[in-house]
Amino acid sequence: MKIDLLVGSTLGGTEYVAEELAQKLEDHQVTLHLDSQLSDLDPSAFWLVCTSTHGAGDVPGNLAPIYEQLVSEQPNLAGTHYAVAAIGSSSYDTFCGAGHAFDKQLQALGATALVELIEIDVEQEALPEDTASEWLDQWKQKLHDLNCG
């Protein structure tokens, strides 16, 4: 199965989490998207969004172009399945805001969430990549079933 792994990272921590997830998905064709446009994504691929939140609940700059294109172009994503790992600090009012915004926008465009969004609090998790990895382990079989179905 082809997986487009969309990474929104300001300081690099979320990129590290995404790389750990990519390693766990090595039996699939994973493409990391660190600085991409919407046209670089395959709507028939599984989209795994791994993003921190920047500023006042904003999508990080490197992922913002895709998010903004989703909002402005309104593509039909009825056949797209996805999952969102939102990473942030609960000390902010906008905790995981970018992940929630992405999830809401993908749903509005007809995409189907394979699993519920996970919020990873860097204030509580010493190793956010371990939490993300455990989350992936919980639903990896669903991804396999989606690929075979």
Buried (B, 14 or more C-beta within 10 A) or exposed (E): BEBBBBBBBBEEBBBBBBBBBBEBBEEBEBBBBEEBEBEEBEBEBBBBBBBBBBEEBBBBEBBBBBBEBBEEEEBEBEEBBBBBBBBBBEEBEBBBBBBBBBBEBBEEBEBEEBBEBBBBBBEEEEEBBEBBBEBBEEBBEEBEEBEEE
